[in-house]
Amino acid sequence: MPPRPSVSRRAVLAINAAWWLTGRARAAVADDSVRQVVVVVTRSWEATAGVATWLGRQPGGAWTEAGSASVTVGRAGCGWGLGLHPDGLEGPAKREGDGRSPAGVFTIGAAFGAAPALDTGLAYRPLDGDDWCIDVPASPLYNRTVNRRDVGAAAVVGSTEPMRRDLAPTADGQYAIGFMIGHNPRGTAGMGSCIFGHVVAGPGVPTSGCTGFAERDLRTLLAWLRADAGPLFVLLPRAEVHRLAGWGLPEPLAPGTAR
């Protein structure tokens, strides 16, 4: 028998960590409590558009497609974010202000909008002019959506993300409705903040790092999503779609192809 190769303790720890992270991502989707997934596929890391497909299942059942729509992503494409998927994957990484949408697997949080109510099964946060998302990396509130009345005016100084964009000096309706994507949930400084699914600025117009939907498509998706279905959001370039099966996630029938 040939001699057994020696493996350093550091290598063993790295292998164990990799298995733990992969298991963490798989457990997040293999559990029957996760019954809704939104999968966005782009043509490449640099592409600024793609297709979102939403799929659902009954506990223990097969995934079935419930809808799809063309979307836009960051003006610089996408890069690995911080979510439920393993860290350290090969490819570009998301950073604050880089214009990339975070790639990977993420929780879907609350819906938000300018109206008092919205047709959705997600928790809903009606916005007012004092709501901000903090995109200042040095802030202790980094990557959190806060209300200025609660945290004080000084806490939002320097942020460029008023949540009522329609009331801002450069008014637009991009945050008229939307939902929160759980990128960088620990608020690690400089790793990217304020990532949403929201209304696209115009046909084919890329975002600053979010995912943009036509308003009609976004309303359809929000009406379908339910908090009790444990929904997840996935964004991948086409070359990385092969990872979905290993993470226990469904693969769209025609990933990255407009319908």
C-alpha positions in Angstrom: 0.0 0.0 0.0 1.5 3.4 -0.9 2.1 5.8 1.9 -0.9 7.9 2.9 -0.4 11.5 1.9 -0.1 14.0 4.7 -2.7 16.7 4.9 -2.2 19.8 7.0 -4.6 20.8 9.7 -5.3 24.0 7.8 -6.2 22.1 4.6 -8.6 19.8 6.6 -10.3 22.8 8.1 -10.7 24.4 4.7 -12.2 21.2 3.3 -14.6 20.9 6.2 -15.6 24.6 5.9 -16.3 24.1 2.2 -18.5 21.1 2.9 -20.3 23.0 5.6 -20.9 26.0 3.4 -22.2 23.8 0.5 -24.4 22.0 3.0 -25.7 25.3 4.4 -26.7 26.4 0.9 -28.3 23.1 0.0 -30.2 22.9 3.3 -31.6 26.3 2.7 -33.4 25.1 -0.5 -33.8 21.3 0.1 -36.0 21.8 3.1 -39.7 21.5 2.2 -40.3 24.9 3.9 -38.7 26.5 0.8 -41.5 26.4 -1.8 -40.8 29.4 -4.0 -37.7 30.4 -6.0 -37.1 33.3 -8.3 -34.2 32.5 -10.7 -32.6 35.2 -12.8 -30.1 34.0 -15.5 -28.0 36.4 -17.6 -25.8 35.5 -20.6 -22.5 36.4 -18.9 -20.9 38.1 -16.0 -20.9 41.3 -18.0 -24.5 41.1 -19.4 -26.9 43.8 -18.2 -30.1 41.9 -19.0 -31.5 38.5 -18.3 -34.7 36.4 -17.7 -36.4 35.9 -14.3 -38.3 32.7 -13.9 -40.3 32.0 -10.8 -41.0 28.4 -9.7 -43.0 26.9 -6.9 -43.7 23.5 -5.4 -45.9 21.7 -2.9 -44.1 20.1 0.1 -42.2 17.2 -1.2 -43.3 17.9 -4.8 -41.7 18.8 -8.0 -40.9 22.4 -9.0 -43.2 23.9 -11.6 -42.8 27.2 -13.5 -45.3 29.9 -12.4 -44.1 32.8 -14.6 -41.2 34.6 -16.2 -40.2 38.0 -17.4 -37.3 39.9 -19.0 -35.3 41.9 -16.5 -32.2 44.2 -16.3 -29.4 43.9 -13.8 -26.4 46.1 -12.9 -24.8 48.4 -15.4 -21.5 46.4 -14.9 -23.2 43.0 -15.0 -23.1 40.8 -11.9 -20.6 39.4 -9.3 -20.7 37.0 -6.4 -22.5 38.5 -3.5 -22.9 37.4 0.2 -25.8 35.1 0.7 -26.7 31.5 1.3 -24.2 30.1 -1.4 -20.6 29.2 -0.6 -18.0 31.9 -0.3 -14.9 32.0 -2.4 -16.4 30.9 -5.8 -14.4 31.7 -8.9 -15.5 34.9 -10.7 -16.0 38.6 -10.0 -17.2 39.7 -6.5 -19.8 42.3 -5.7 -18.5 45.5 -4.0 -20.1 48.8 -3.0 -20.6 51.1 -5.9 -19.3 48.8 -8.6 -22.5 48.7 -10.6 -22.7 44.9 -10.3 -25.8 43.0 -9.2 -25.0 40.3 -6.6 -24.9 36.8 -7.9 -25.8 33.8 -5.8 -28.7 32.6 -3.6 -30.4 35.0 -1.3 -33.5 35.3 0.9 -36.4 37.4 -0.2 -37.5 39.9 2.4 -40.3 42.3 2.7 -42.1 44.1 -0.1 -42.2 47.8 -0.1 -43.9 50.6 -2.0 -45.3 54.1 -2.0 -49.0 53.0 -1.5 -50.5 52.2 1.9 -51.1 48.6 0.7 -50.0 46.2 -2.0 -51.2 42.9 -3.4 -48.6 40.5 -2.1 -48.1 37.6 0.3 -44.9 39.1 1.6 -44.7 41.3 4.6 -45.3 44.9 3.3 -43.6 48.1 4.3 -45.3 51.3 3.1 -42.7 54.0 2.6 -42.7 57.7 3.4 -40.3 60.5 2.7 -38.2 59.7 5.8 -37.3 56.1 4.8 -33.7 55.6 3.6 -31.5 52.7 2.8 -28.0 53.4 4.2 -25.2 52.8 1.6 -22.4 54.5 3.6 -19.9 51.7 4.4 -18.7 53.4 7.6 -22.1 53.7 9.0 -23.3 51.3 11.8 -26.6 51.2 9.9 -24.9 50.1 6.6 -27.2 48.1 4.4 -30.3 48.7 6.6 -33.5 50.4 5.6 -34.3 52.9 8.3 -36.7 55.8 9.0 -35.1 59.1 9.7 -37.6 59.9 12.5 -36.4 56.8 14.3 -32.6 57.1 13.8 -32.2 60.9 13.6 -31.4 63.1 10.7 -27.6 62.7 11.2 -27.8 58.9 10.7 -28.9 59.3 7.0 -26.3 62.0 6.0 -24.3 60.8 3.1 -26.7 58.1 2.0 -27.7 58.2 -1.7 -30.7 55.9 -1.3 -34.0 57.7 -0.4 -36.7 55.0 -0.6 -39.3 57.4 -1.8 -37.5 58.2 -5.0 -40.6 59.9 -6.3 -40.1 62.6 -3.7 -36.4 63.1 -4.3 -35.0 66.0 -6.4 -34.4 63.6 -9.4 -37.8 62.0 -9.0 -38.6 58.6 -10.6 -40.9 55.7 -9.9 -38.3 52.9 -9.6 -39.2 52.2 -5.9 -43.0 52.6 -6.4 -43.1 48.9 -5.6 -40.3 46.4 -4.9 -38.9 43.7 -2.6 -35.8 43.3 -0.6 -33.1 40.9 -1.6 -31.0 39.5 1.3 -27.5 40.3 0.0 -24.9 41.0 2.7 -27.2 40.4 5.6 -24.5 41.1 8.2 -23.8 44.5 6.7 -20.1 43.8 6.0 -18.6 47.2 5.1 -18.0 47.8 1.4 -19.5 44.5 0.2 -22.6 46.1 -1.3 -25.9 47.4 0.0 -29.5 48.2 -0.7 -30.2 45.4 -3.2 -33.8 45.2 -4.4 -36.1 43.9 -7.1 -37.7 47.1 -8.3 -39.3 48.8 -11.3 -36.9 49.3 -14.2 -36.1 52.9 -15.2 -37.0 52.2 -18.8 -37.0 49.3 -21.3 -33.5 47.8 -21.3 -32.1 50.3 -18.9 -29.6 48.6 -16.4 -29.7 49.2 -12.7 -27.0 50.3 -10.3 -26.9 46.8 -8.8 -30.5 45.7 -8.3 -32.8 43.7 -10.6 -35.2 45.8 -12.6 -38.6 44.5 -13.7 -41.4 46.1 -15.9 -44.0 47.2 -13.3 -46.6 44.9 -14.7 -44.3 41.9 -14.3 -43.2 42.9 -10.9 -46.8 43.3 -9.7 -47.5 39.8 -11.0 -44.5 38.4 -9.2 -45.3 40.2 -5.9 -48.8 38.9 -5.9 -47.5 35.3 -6.3 -44.8 35.5 -3.6 -45.7 34.4 -0.1 -43.6 34.8 3.1 -44.8 31.5 4.4 -43.3 29.7 1.3 -39.7 30.6 2.3 -39.0 32.3 -1.0 -35.4 32.6 -2.3 -33.9 34.8 -5.0 -31.1 33.4 -7.3 -29.1 35.3 -9.9 -26.4 33.6 -12.0 -24.7 34.0 -15.4 -25.5 31.1 -17.7 -22.1 29.5 -17.2 -22.8 29.1 -13.5 -26.3 27.6 -13.9 -24.9 24.1 -13.4 -24.4 24.9 -9.7 -28.2 24.9 -9.1 -28.6 21.2 -9.0 -25.8 20.8 -6.5 -27.5 23.4 -4.3 -30.9 21.6 -4.5 -32.4 24.4 -6.7 -34.5 24.0 -9.8 -33.1 25.0 -13.2 -35.3 27.0 -15.6 -36.1 25.2 -18.8 -34.5 27.8 -21.0 -32.1 29.8 -18.8 -31.1 33.2 -20.0 -33.4 33.1 -23.0 -36.1 35.7 -23.5 -39.6 34.5 -23.8 
